[in-house]
């Protein structure tokens, strides 16, 4: 919920209309549905993945797109596009198709930005949550490499609202 609300907020800041923002809000949560096909020992590994495990993990994008194919409703078509492309990088070094720049669908570029930020600022089995200034520095440093620089600017313009979303949808205490 937190990640998709951040994505919708960034979409609005970038000029998308309310219907497009709502579509992204509802499609973005399906971005990692393909992880259902990744073994738990890889998903929950407390350390860095080895090259074979990383190769398996990268298949989740295609698995998710395959799960969602066959229904061309706007919602599921958008979710499929996001599944397939949310790990592509602006500079073409992402996966699975090494798309570059605006060849990466806009909804996937926005989801990638929100997803990476949310992952950085959240506890995961393999890492502690990053402090907010460190996560924001990472996002800025990856502008033009991992992230669309225009979208990075829109993201930075709504940081106070992002902080509000983080507070409203905080992880439950362990």
C-alpha positions as CSV (number, residue, x, y, z in Angstrom):
1,X,0.0,0.0,0.0
2,X,2.8,2.4,1.0
3,X,4.8,1.9,-2.2
4,X,1.7,2.2,-4.5
5,X,0.6,5.4,-2.7
6,X,4.1,6.8,-3.2
7,X,3.9,5.8,-6.9
8,X,0.5,7.5,-7.4
9,X,1.8,10.6,-5.6
10,X,4.8,10.8,-8.0
11,X,2.6,10.1,-10.9
12,X,0.4,13.1,-10.0
13,X,3.4,15.3,-9.5
14,X,4.6,14.3,-13.0
15,X,1.3,15.5,-14.5
16,X,-0.7,12.4,-14.8
17,X,-4.5,12.9,-14.3
18,X,-6.4,11.4,-11.4
19,X,-7.6,8.4,-13.4
20,X,-4.0,7.5,-14.4
21,X,-2.9,7.9,-10.8
22,X,-5.7,5.7,-9.6
23,X,-4.8,3.1,-12.2
24,X,-1.2,3.1,-11.0
25,X,-2.3,3.0,-7.4
26,X,-4.2,-0.3,-8.2
27,X,-1.7,-1.8,-10.6
28,X,1.6,-1.2,-8.8
29,X,0.9,-3.6,-5.9
30,X,1.1,-6.4,-8.4
31,X,4.6,-5.5,-9.4
32,X,6.2,-8.5,-7.6
33,X,3.5,-11.1,-8.1
34,X,6.1,-13.2,-10.0
35,X,7.9,-13.8,-6.7
36,X,5.4,-16.5,-6.1
37,X,7.5,-18.5,-8.5
38,X,10.8,-17.9,-6.6
39,X,11.8,-20.5,-3.9
40,X,11.5,-19.3,-0.4
41,X,15.1,-20.1,0.4
42,X,16.1,-17.4,-2.1
43,X,13.4,-14.8,-1.2
44,X,14.2,-15.1,2.5
45,X,17.9,-15.5,2.4
46,X,19.5,-13.3,5.0
47,X,22.6,-12.5,3.0
48,X,23.6,-11.5,-0.5
49,X,22.4,-13.8,-3.3
50,X,25.0,-15.8,-5.2
51,X,25.0,-15.5,-9.0
52,X,22.8,-18.6,-9.5
53,X,20.3,-17.3,-7.0
54,X,20.3,-13.8,-8.5
55,X,19.6,-15.3,-11.9
56,X,16.6,-17.1,-10.5
57,X,15.4,-14.0,-8.7
58,X,15.5,-12.0,-11.9
59,X,13.0,-14.4,-13.5
60,X,10.2,-13.0,-11.2
61,X,9.6,-10.1,-13.7
62,X,8.7,-12.5,-16.5
63,X,6.9,-14.9,-14.2
64,X,4.7,-12.0,-13.0
65,X,4.0,-10.8,-16.6
66,X,3.1,-14.4,-17.6
67,X,0.7,-14.7,-14.7
68,X,-1.1,-11.6,-15.7
69,X,-1.3,-12.2,-19.5
70,X,-4.5,-13.2,-21.2
71,X,-6.7,-10.5,-19.6
72,X,-6.5,-7.2,-21.4
73,X,-8.4,-5.1,-18.9
74,X,-6.6,-1.8,-18.5
75,X,-5.8,-2.7,-14.9
76,X,-4.2,-6.1,-15.6
77,X,-2.5,-4.9,-18.8
78,X,-0.9,-2.1,-16.8
79,X,0.1,-4.4,-14.0
80,X,1.6,-6.8,-16.5
81,X,3.6,-4.0,-18.1
82,X,4.8,-2.9,-14.6
83,X,5.7,-6.5,-13.6
84,X,7.8,-7.0,-16.7
85,X,9.6,-3.6,-16.7
86,X,10.0,-2.4,-13.1
87,X,13.6,-3.6,-12.9
88,X,14.7,-1.9,-16.1
89,X,17.0,1.0,-15.6
90,X,17.2,4.4,-17.3
91,X,20.7,3.7,-18.5
92,X,19.8,0.3,-20.0
93,X,21.5,-1.9,-17.4
94,X,18.4,-3.4,-15.9
95,X,16.5,-6.6,-16.6
96,X,14.9,-8.6,-18.1
97,X,15.1,-6.8,-21.5
98,X,17.8,-4.1,-20.9
99,X,15.3,-1.4,-22.0
100,X,16.7,2.1,-21.9
101,X,15.2,5.6,-21.2
102,X,11.7,6.2,-22.5
103,X,11.6,2.7,-23.9
104,X,10.7,1.7,-20.4
105,X,7.0,2.2,-19.9
106,X,6.2,5.3,-17.8
107,X,4.2,3.4,-15.2
108,X,7.1,1.0,-14.6
109,X,9.6,3.8,-14.3
110,X,7.4,5.4,-11.6
111,X,6.9,2.1,-9.8
112,X,10.6,1.4,-9.9
113,X,11.4,4.7,-8.2
114,X,8.7,4.1,-5.5
115,X,9.7,0.5,-5.0
116,X,13.4,1.1,-4.6
117,X,12.7,3.9,-2.1
118,X,10.3,1.8,-0.1
119,X,12.7,-1.2,-0.1
120,X,15.6,1.0,1.0
121,X,13.6,2.5,3.9
122,X,12.1,-0.9,5.0
123,X,13.5,-3.8,6.9
124,X,14.1,-6.8,4.8
125,X,15.5,-10.3,5.7
126,X,18.8,-9.3,4.3
127,X,19.2,-5.7,5.5
128,X,18.2,-3.0,8.0
129,X,16.1,-0.1,6.9
130,X,18.1,2.9,5.6
131,X,17.7,6.3,7.2
132,X,15.6,8.7,5.2
133,X,18.5,11.1,4.2
134,X,20.6,8.1,3.0
135,X,17.7,6.8,0.9
136,X,17.1,10.2,-0.6
137,X,20.8,10.6,-1.4
138,X,20.7,7.2,-3.1
139,X,17.7,8.2,-5.2
140,X,19.4,11.4,-6.2
141,X,22.7,9.7,-7.1
142,X,20.9,7.1,-9.3
143,X,19.1,9.8,-11.3
144,X,20.0,9.3,-14.9
145,X,21.4,5.9,-14.2
146,X,18.7,3.8,-12.5
147,X,15.9,6.3,-12.6
148,X,14.4,8.7,-15.1
149,X,15.9,12.1,-14.1
150,X,12.6,13.9,-14.7
151,X,10.7,11.5,-12.4
152,X,13.5,11.8,-9.8
153,X,12.8,15.5,-9.7
154,X,9.1,15.0,-9.3
155,X,9.8,12.4,-6.5
156,X,12.0,14.9,-4.7
157,X,9.3,17.6,-5.0
158,X,6.9,15.5,-3.0
159,X,9.2,14.2,-0.2
160,X,7.1,15.8,2.6
161,X,4.0,14.0,1.3
162,X,6.0,10.7,1.0
163,X,7.1,11.1,4.6
164,X,3.4,11.4,5.5
165,X,2.6,8.2,3.6
166,X,5.4,6.4,5.4
167,X,4.0,7.5,8.7
168,X,0.4,6.5,7.9
169,X,1.5,3.1,6.5
170,X,4.4,2.2,8.7
171,X,5.4,-1.4,9.2
172,X,3.9,-3.0,12.3
173,X,6.3,-3.2,15.2
174,X,8.0,-6.6,15.5
